[in-house]
Amino acid sequence: MTALYRVPIAAHDDFEAWRDSARRLIQAGIAPDRVGWALPGAAAGDLFDAEVGLPPPTPAGAPPVRASRAYIELAQRAALHADPARFDLLYRVLWRLQSAPRLMEDRADPDVRAMDALARVVRRDIHKMRAFVRFRVIESPEGDQYVAWFEPGHHILAANAGFFVRRFAAMRWSILTPLGALHWDGEVLHQGPPANRSDVPGGDPAEDLWRTYYAAIFNPARLKVDAMVKEMPRRYWKNLPEADLIPDLIAQAQAREASMIALGGEEMGRPPETLAALNDAVAACRRCAIGCNGTRAVPGEGASPAALMIVGEQPGDTEERTGRPFVGPAGQVLRDHARRAGIDLTTARLTNAVRHFRHTQQGKRRLHQTPQAREIDTCRWWLDAERALVRPRLILALGASAARGILGRTVGVQQERGKLLPLDHGAQLLITTHPSYLLRLGDTARAEEDVRFAADLALAKRHLGE
């Protein structure tokens, strides 16, 4: 019977021991289907009940094992995953690398993709531990001791130890988890056995200070609940002192956002009575940081009155230089799609939610920066004044900033696009993506989004026809 090898690994995160054994097995010519890895606490599988052997000694003159840097870096992360079959995967890929040294460059290969998926999950778990560990202080005769509880999903404790030692070198601290513990005494790091949640003390005065600070910096204008939960999954909330504030803060966000918008649109006098007067007033506006950045305001352009008003985010580099909206690359995408949809832009009004170009300088280039909520809300007064003069039946909002400029609230573009939303004075709003978004996509994704963008413009055309 062909010998089967069940190789023990002393610790779940012991990549170095696994690599040493894997190197010996590769040099001895032991194929992946004859190898299994015995992790701590795992029962022996049926595969190894017939005959079990240890890795044979390395044959004399055996060639060195091929392992690219890309493989090693990915394998070190993937080895920390909780999947019990991870070491089988790593060995299978290492075996294949001996005859296909460029295997790691094939991102479509199922094994390479599986390794990458494991590594990505581990990287995310490492990031979450760094973000969501909360220390509580314990007073003692030897000085303050800080203790934290965390529940990692994978075997990341030792891999993350260096971060906490560097970050909190002057503190004496312990991080307790169900998978093990870290203890730093200010000089030496020790690893300990698994712990229980009850080993961590209750709250301390510092937590009340942190909760007050968290509530003060919570920005309702930037709130996107889905994105927040993705970045701060609910499974971590029970160990975060600020978590019990979050439901109330979300519930109050809409009211607080309305208050912020009201502050952004402070009393600015009577609206201009003509578009020419509006453009002159906007050019002189210095009520937000963008208006003071040295760029010139780009006014709206086109028909007035107009059945269709198209609102973008802000002028770009080309628009600021020429003083005209939608003449840059994104504007060309819009014009091409409008032509194919049968929309005559010479009869429409083209404008932006923000009239100045927010950017950062990089050498001779001016790189676009998304306007902040306060800037959009301040400029909303001018947009409302332009709407009153143009009197559109349909407003096409390109992107989240444009939609906020119309509605005065945060909008999820993908959730709201393709719907006709009622506005005051009988007008309706149609939200879609900004054409600059299409320019940032790869070919396959661009083709899909082109179809969706075209469908939104076709809906606008049908509504205008009706």
C-alpha positions as CSV (number, residue, x, y, z in Angstrom):
1,M,0.0,0.0,0.0
2,T,1.2,3.5,-0.8
3,A,2.4,5.3,2.4
4,L,0.2,8.1,3.6
5,Y,1.7,10.9,5.7
6,R,-0.1,12.6,8.5
7,V,2.2,15.5,9.5
8,P,1.5,17.1,12.9
9,I,1.5,20.9,13.4
10,A,2.0,22.1,17.0
11,A,0.1,25.4,16.7
12,H,-2.6,26.7,14.3
13,D,-0.5,29.6,13.2
14,D,2.9,27.9,13.0
15,F,3.6,28.6,9.3
16,E,7.4,28.1,9.7
17,A,6.9,24.5,11.0
18,W,4.5,23.7,8.2
19,R,6.9,25.1,5.6
20,D,9.8,23.0,6.9
21,S,7.7,19.9,6.7
22,A,6.3,20.8,3.3
23,R,9.8,21.4,1.9
24,R,10.9,17.9,3.0
25,L,7.8,16.3,1.5
26,I,8.3,18.1,-1.8
27,Q,11.9,17.1,-2.1
28,A,10.9,13.5,-1.3
29,G,8.4,13.6,-4.1
30,I,5.3,13.1,-1.9
31,A,2.2,14.1,-3.9
32,P,-0.6,16.2,-2.2
33,D,-3.1,13.3,-2.2
34,R,-0.7,11.3,0.1
35,V,-0.3,14.1,2.7
36,G,-2.6,15.4,5.4
37,W,-1.9,17.8,8.2
38,A,-2.8,17.1,11.9
39,L,-3.8,20.4,13.6
40,P,-4.1,20.8,17.4
41,G,-7.3,19.3,18.7
42,A,-8.3,17.7,15.4
43,A,-9.3,14.0,15.3
44,A,-7.5,11.7,12.9
45,G,-9.3,11.3,9.6
46,D,-10.3,8.1,7.9
47,L,-7.8,8.8,5.2
48,F,-4.9,8.0,7.6
49,D,-6.3,5.0,9.4
50,A,-4.7,2.5,7.0
51,E,-1.1,3.5,7.3
52,V,0.6,6.5,8.8
53,G,4.1,7.6,8.2
54,L,6.3,10.6,9.0
55,P,8.0,12.6,6.2
56,P,11.0,10.7,4.9
57,P,14.5,12.2,5.1
58,T,15.4,14.5,2.2
59,P,17.1,12.5,-0.6
60,A,20.7,13.3,-1.3
61,G,21.0,15.8,-4.2
62,A,17.3,16.7,-4.1
63,P,16.7,20.0,-6.0
64,P,15.7,23.1,-4.0
65,V,12.0,23.8,-3.6
66,R,10.6,26.5,-5.8
67,A,8.5,29.1,-4.0
68,S,8.0,32.6,-5.4
69,R,7.8,35.6,-3.1
70,A,4.2,36.1,-4.1
71,Y,3.4,32.6,-2.9
72,I,5.2,33.0,0.4
73,E,3.5,36.3,1.2
74,L,0.1,34.9,0.3
75,A,0.7,31.6,2.1
76,Q,1.8,33.3,5.3
77,R,-1.6,35.1,5.5
78,A,-3.7,32.2,4.3
79,A,-2.1,29.9,6.9
80,L,-3.8,32.0,9.6
81,H,-7.3,31.2,8.4
82,A,-9.5,29.0,10.5
83,D,-10.3,26.7,7.5
84,P,-9.0,23.2,8.6
85,A,-8.1,22.4,4.9
86,R,-5.9,25.5,4.4
87,F,-2.6,23.6,4.7
88,D,-3.8,21.0,2.2
89,L,-4.4,23.9,-0.2
90,L,-1.0,25.5,0.5
91,Y,0.8,22.2,-0.1
92,R,-1.1,21.5,-3.3
93,V,-0.2,25.0,-4.7
94,L,3.5,24.5,-3.6
95,W,3.6,21.1,-5.3
96,R,2.2,22.6,-8.6
97,L,4.8,25.4,-8.4
98,Q,7.6,22.9,-8.9
99,S,6.4,22.3,-12.5
100,A,4.7,25.6,-13.1
101,P,6.8,28.3,-11.5
102,R,4.6,31.2,-12.8
103,L,1.4,29.6,-11.4
104,M,0.8,32.6,-9.0
105,E,0.5,34.9,-11.9
106,D,-2.6,33.0,-13.1
107,R,-5.3,34.9,-11.0
108,A,-8.0,32.7,-12.7
109,D,-6.6,29.5,-11.3
110,P,-9.0,28.0,-8.7
111,D,-6.3,27.2,-6.2
112,V,-4.6,30.6,-6.5
113,R,-8.0,32.3,-6.1
114,A,-8.8,30.1,-3.1
115,M,-5.5,31.1,-1.5
116,D,-6.2,34.8,-2.2
117,A,-9.7,34.5,-0.7
118,L,-8.3,33.1,2.5
119,A,-5.6,35.7,2.8
120,R,-8.1,38.6,2.2
121,V,-10.4,37.3,5.0
122,V,-7.3,37.1,7.3
123,R,-6.2,40.6,6.4
124,R,-9.7,41.9,7.2
125,D,-9.7,40.1,10.5
126,I,-6.3,41.7,11.4
127,H,-7.6,45.1,10.5
128,K,-10.7,44.6,12.6
129,M,-8.7,43.6,15.6
130,R,-6.6,46.7,15.3
131,A,-9.7,48.9,15.0
132,F,-12.0,47.3,17.6
133,V,-9.8,46.4,20.6
134,R,-10.9,48.5,23.5
135,F,-8.8,48.5,26.7
136,R,-10.2,48.9,30.2
137,V,-8.0,50.1,33.0
138,I,-7.4,48.1,36.2
139,E,-5.7,50.0,39.0
140,S,-3.1,48.1,41.0
141,P,-0.2,48.8,43.4
142,E,2.2,48.2,40.5
143,G,0.4,50.8,38.3
144,D,-2.4,50.7,35.8
145,Q,-3.0,47.5,33.8
146,Y,-5.0,47.7,30.7
147,V,-7.1,44.7,29.6
148,A,-9.1,44.1,26.5
149,W,-11.4,41.3,25.2
150,F,-11.5,40.5,21.5
151,E,-13.0,37.6,19.5
152,P,-11.0,37.0,16.3
153,G,-12.4,34.9,13.6
154,H,-9.0,33.5,12.7
155,H,-5.5,32.7,14.2
156,I,-4.2,36.3,14.0
157,L,-3.2,36.9,17.6
158,A,0.6,36.4,17.2
159,A,0.6,38.1,13.8
160,N,-1.0,41.2,15.3
161,A,1.2,41.3,18.4
162,G,3.8,43.6,17.0
163,F,1.3,46.2,16.1
164,F,0.0,46.5,19.7
165,V,3.5,46.4,21.2
166,R,4.5,49.3,19.0
167,R,1.3,51.2,19.5
168,F,1.1,50.8,23.2
169,A,4.7,50.3,24.2
170,A,4.4,52.5,27.3
171,M,1.4,50.6,28.7
172,R,1.1,47.4,30.6
173,W,-1.6,45.5,28.8
174,S,-3.3,42.2,28.1
175,I,-5.5,41.2,25.1
176,L,-7.6,38.2,26.0
177,T,-9.4,36.1,23.3
178,P,-11.0,32.6,23.0
179,L,-8.0,31.5,21.0
180,G,-5.2,32.7,23.3
181,A,-3.9,35.8,25.1
182,L,-1.1,38.5,24.7
183,H,0.5,40.0,27.8
184,W,2.9,43.0,27.6
185,D,4.7,44.1,30.7
186,G,6.4,47.1,29.1
187,E,9.5,45.1,28.1
188,V,8.6,41.5,27.2
189,L,5.7,40.0,25.3
190,H,4.2,36.8,26.6
191,Q,1.5,34.5,25.0
192,G,-1.1,32.9,27.3
193,P,-3.8,30.3,27.1
194,P,-7.4,31.0,25.8
195,A,-9.5,33.2,28.1
196,N,-13.2,33.9,28.8
197,R,-15.1,37.1,28.5
198,S,-15.7,37.1,32.2
199,D,-12.0,37.6,32.8
200,V,-12.3,41.2,31.6
201,P,-13.5,43.8,34.0
202,G,-16.5,46.1,33.4
203,G,-16.4,49.6,32.2
204,D,-14.2,52.4,33.6
205,P,-14.3,56.2,33.7
206,A,-12.3,56.4,30.5
207,E,-15.1,54.7,28.6
208,D,-17.6,57.5,29.5
209,L,-15.1,60.0,28.1
210,W,-14.7,58.0,24.9
211,R,-18.5,57.6,24.5
212,T,-18.9,61.4,24.9
213,Y,-16.2,62.0,22.3
214,Y,-17.7,59.4,19.9
215,A,-21.1,61.0,20.0
216,A,-19.6,64.4,19.4
217,I,-17.7,63.3,16.2
218,F,-20.6,61.2,14.8
219,N,-21.4,63.0,11.5
220,P,-24.9,62.4,10.3
221,A,-24.2,64.1,7.0
222,R,-21.7,61.3,6.1
223,L,-23.8,58.5,7.5
224,K,-24.3,55.4,5.3
225,V,-25.6,52.6,7.5
226,D,-24.8,49.8,5.1
227,A,-21.2,51.0,4.7
228,M,-20.8,51.5,8.5
229,V,-22.0,48.0,9.3
230,K,-19.7,46.6,6.6
231,E,-16.7,48.4,8.2
232,M,-17.9,47.8,11.8
233,P,-19.8,44.4,11.7
234,R,-22.4,44.0,14.4
235,R,-20.6,40.9,15.9
236,Y,-18.0,43.4,17.3
237,W,-20.6,45.8,18.8
238,K,-21.0,43.9,22.1
239,N,-17.4,44.6,23.0
240,L,-17.4,48.3,22.0
241,P,-18.4,50.8,24.7
242,E,-19.7,53.2,22.0
243,A,-21.9,50.6,20.4
244,D,-25.0,51.2,22.5
245,L,-25.0,54.8,21.3
246,I,-25.2,53.8,17.6
247,P,-28.9,53.0,17.2
248,D,-29.9,56.4,18.8
249,L,-27.3,58.2,16.8
250,I,-28.6,56.7,13.6
251,A,-32.2,57.5,14.5
252,Q,-31.3,61.1,15.2
253,A,-29.1,61.4,12.1
254,Q,-31.9,62.6,9.8
255,A,-32.9,65.4,12.2
256,R,-29.3,66.4,12.8
257,E,-28.6,66.4,9.1
258,A,-31.5,68.7,8.4
259,S,-30.2,71.0,11.1
260,M,-26.7,71.0,9.4
261,I,-28.3,71.7,6.0
262,A,-30.1,74.6,7.5
263,L,-26.9,76.0,8.8
264,G,-25.3,75.4,5.4
265,G,-27.9,77.5,3.7
266,E,-28.0,80.4,6.1
267,E,-30.0,83.5,5.0
268,M,-28.4,84.9,1.9
269,G,-30.9,87.5,1.0
270,R,-33.4,87.5,-1.9
271,P,-32.6,85.2,-4.8
272,P,-31.4,86.8,-8.0
273,E,-34.1,87.6,-10.5
274,T,-32.1,86.6,-13.6
275,L,-29.6,84.0,-14.5
276,A,-27.0,86.7,-15.3
277,A,-27.4,88.2,-11.8
278,L,-27.2,84.6,-10.4
279,N,-24.0,83.9,-12.2
280,D,-22.4,87.2,-11.0
281,A,-23.5,86.4,-7.4
282,V,-22.1,82.9,-7.5
283,A,-18.7,84.2,-8.9
284,A,-18.4,86.5,-5.9
285,C,-19.5,83.8,-3.3
286,R,-16.9,83.0,-0.6
287,R,-19.2,81.2,1.8
288,C,-17.3,77.9,1.8
289,A,-13.7,76.8,1.4
290,I,-14.1,75.9,-2.3
291,G,-15.2,79.4,-3.1
292,C,-11.9,80.7,-1.5
293,N,-9.5,78.3,-3.3
294,G,-8.6,80.6,-6.1
295,T,-10.7,78.9,-8.8
296,R,-13.4,80.6,-10.7
297,A,-17.1,79.6,-10.5
298,V,-18.5,77.8,-13.5
299,P,-22.1,78.9,-14.2
300,G,-24.9,76.8,-15.6
301,E,-25.3,76.8,-19.3
302,G,-28.2,76.2,-21.8
303,A,-31.8,76.9,-22.2
304,S,-34.1,78.8,-19.8
305,P,-36.8,77.8,-19.3
306,A,-35.9,74.2,-20.0
307,A,-37.9,71.0,-19.6
308,L,-34.7,69.1,-18.6
309,M,-32.1,70.2,-16.1
310,I,-29.0,68.1,-15.8
311,V,-27.1,68.5,-12.5
312,G,-23.6,67.2,-12.0
313,E,-21.3,67.3,-9.0
314,Q,-18.9,70.1,-9.6
315,P,-16.8,71.5,-12.5
316,G,-13.6,69.6,-13.3
317,D,-10.2,70.8,-14.4
318,T,-11.3,71.3,-18.0
319,E,-14.5,73.0,-17.0
320,E,-12.8,75.4,-14.6
321,R,-10.3,76.4,-17.3
322,T,-12.9,77.0,-20.0
323,G,-15.7,78.3,-17.7
324,R,-18.2,75.9,-19.2
325,P,-19.9,72.8,-17.6
326,F,-19.6,69.3,-19.0
327,V,-16.8,69.9,-21.6
328,G,-14.3,67.5,-20.1
329,P,-14.0,63.7,-20.5
330,A,-17.0,63.0,-18.3
331,G,-19.0,65.6,-20.2
332,Q,-18.2,63.9,-23.4
333,V,-19.5,60.6,-22.1
334,L,-22.7,62.4,-21.1
335,R,-23.1,64.0,-24.5
336,D,-22.5,60.7,-26.4
337,H,-25.1,58.9,-24.3
338,A,-27.6,61.8,-24.6
339,R,-27.2,61.8,-28.4
340,R,-27.8,58.0,-28.6
341,A,-30.9,58.4,-26.3
342,G,-32.3,61.2,-28.5
343,I,-31.9,63.9,-25.9
344,D,-31.1,67.3,-27.4
345,L,-28.8,69.0,-24.9
346,T,-29.2,72.4,-26.7
347,T,-32.7,72.5,-25.2
348,A,-31.6,71.4,-21.7
349,R,-29.9,73.2,-18.8
350,L,-26.5,71.9,-17.7
351,T,-25.3,72.9,-14.2
352,N,-23.6,71.6,-11.1
353,A,-24.5,71.2,-7.4
354,V,-21.2,73.0,-6.5
355,R,-19.9,75.8,-8.7
356,H,-16.2,75.8,-7.8
357,F,-13.6,73.1,-8.5
358,R,-12.5,71.3,-5.3
359,H,-9.1,69.7,-6.0
360,T,-5.6,69.0,-4.6
361,Q,-2.4,70.0,-6.5
362,Q,0.0,67.2,-7.5
363,G,2.9,68.8,-9.4
364,K,1.3,70.5,-12.4
365,R,-1.9,68.4,-12.1
366,R,-5.0,69.3,-10.3
367,L,-6.7,66.2,-8.9
368,H,-10.4,66.1,-8.3
369,Q,-11.7,65.9,-4.7
370,T,-15.3,65.2,-3.8
371,P,-17.1,68.2,-2.3
372,Q,-18.0,67.9,1.4
373,A,-21.5,67.9,2.7
374,R,-21.3,71.4,4.1
375,E,-20.1,72.7,0.8
376,I,-22.9,71.0,-1.2
377,D,-25.4,72.3,1.3
378,T,-24.1,75.9,1.1
379,C,-24.2,75.9,-2.7
380,R,-27.7,74.4,-2.6
381,W,-29.1,77.9,-2.2
382,W,-27.7,78.8,-5.6
383,L,-29.0,75.6,-7.2
384,D,-32.5,76.2,-5.8
385,A,-32.4,79.8,-7.2
386,E,-31.3,78.4,-10.6
387,R,-34.2,75.8,-10.6
388,A,-36.7,78.6,-9.8
389,L,-35.6,80.5,-12.9
390,V,-35.2,77.5,-15.3
391,R,-38.5,75.8,-14.1
392,P,-37.6,72.2,-15.3
393,R,-40.1,69.4,-15.5
394,L,-37.4,66.8,-15.0
395,I,-34.1,67.0,-13.2
396,L,-31.5,64.4,-14.0
397,A,-29.0,64.2,-11.0
398,L,-25.7,62.7,-11.9
399,G,-24.3,61.1,-8.7
400,A,-24.7,61.4,-4.9
401,S,-23.5,65.0,-4.6
402,A,-26.0,66.2,-7.3
403,A,-28.8,64.3,-5.6
404,R,-27.9,65.8,-2.2
405,G,-27.9,69.2,-3.9
406,I,-31.5,68.7,-5.0
407,L,-33.0,66.7,-2.1
408,G,-30.9,68.1,0.8
409,R,-30.1,64.7,2.2
410,T,-27.7,61.8,1.7
411,V,-28.7,59.6,-1.1
412,G,-27.8,56.0,-2.1
413,V,-27.5,56.3,-5.9
414,Q,-27.8,52.6,-6.6
415,Q,-30.9,52.3,-4.4
416,E,-32.6,55.3,-5.9
417,R,-31.6,55.2,-9.5
418,G,-34.1,54.5,-12.2
419,K,-37.0,55.9,-10.2
420,L,-39.0,59.1,-10.9
421,L,-39.1,61.0,-7.5
422,P,-41.6,63.8,-7.1
423,L,-40.3,67.3,-6.3
424,D,-42.1,70.6,-5.6
425,H,-43.9,72.6,-8.3
426,G,-44.7,69.4,-10.2
427,A,-41.1,68.6,-11.2
428,Q,-39.6,65.1,-10.9
429,L,-36.1,63.9,-10.2
430,L,-34.3,61.0,-11.8
431,I,-31.0,59.9,-10.2
432,T,-28.2,58.1,-12.0
433,T,-24.5,57.7,-11.7
434,H,-22.0,60.4,-12.7
435,P,-20.4,59.7,-16.1
436,S,-17.0,60.1,-14.5
437,Y,-17.8,56.8,-12.7
438,L,-18.0,55.1,-16.0
439,L,-14.5,56.3,-16.9
440,R,-13.0,54.7,-13.8
441,L,-14.3,51.2,-14.6
442,G,-12.6,48.4,-16.5
443,D,-13.9,47.2,-19.8
444,T,-16.3,44.5,-18.6
445,A,-17.8,46.6,-15.8
446,R,-17.8,49.6,-18.1
447,A,-19.9,47.8,-20.6
448,E,-22.5,46.8,-17.9
449,E,-22.7,50.3,-16.5
450,D,-23.0,51.8,-19.9
451,V,-26.1,49.8,-20.5
452,R,-27.6,50.9,-17.1
453,F,-26.7,54.6,-17.8
454,A,-28.3,54.3,-21.2
455,A,-31.4,52.9,-19.7
456,D,-31.6,55.8,-17.2
457,L,-31.3,58.3,-20.0
458,A,-33.9,56.4,-22.1
459,L,-36.3,56.7,-19.1
460,A,-35.6,60.5,-19.0
461,K,-36.4,60.7,-22.8
462,R,-39.7,58.8,-22.4
463,H,-40.7,61.0,-19.5
464,L,-40.0,64.2,-21.4
465,G,-42.0,62.8,-24.3
466,E,-44.9,62.2,-22.1
